[in-house]
Amino acid sequence: MHSDVIMDVVEIVNPLLMATACIDKNIRLISLKEKRIMGIFTGHAKGIRQLDYTPYIDGFMVSVGFEAHAHLWSFEGGMGSI
């Protein structure tokens, strides 16, 4: 799992996942059904302090890190910086 403090958790309803943001600079997608890590998003230079997810507009997730950057994540296409 994570190697440091988890700062935020969001639920992703379809499929049933949980995304966790951590000081270790990683976001982990965990399947609540299968109880295993489904993927890891990397890209922040410092720890991640907050996540938000919308099921609308193709299901994007936004993460905000301590380096004062926000990243926009697509589950199909990866990451883009804001």
Buried (B, 14 or more C-beta within 10 A) or exposed (E): EBEEEBBBEBEBEEEEBBBBBBBBBBBBBBBEEEEEEBEEBEBBEEBBBEBBBEEEEEBBBBBBBBEEBBBBBEBEEEBEEE
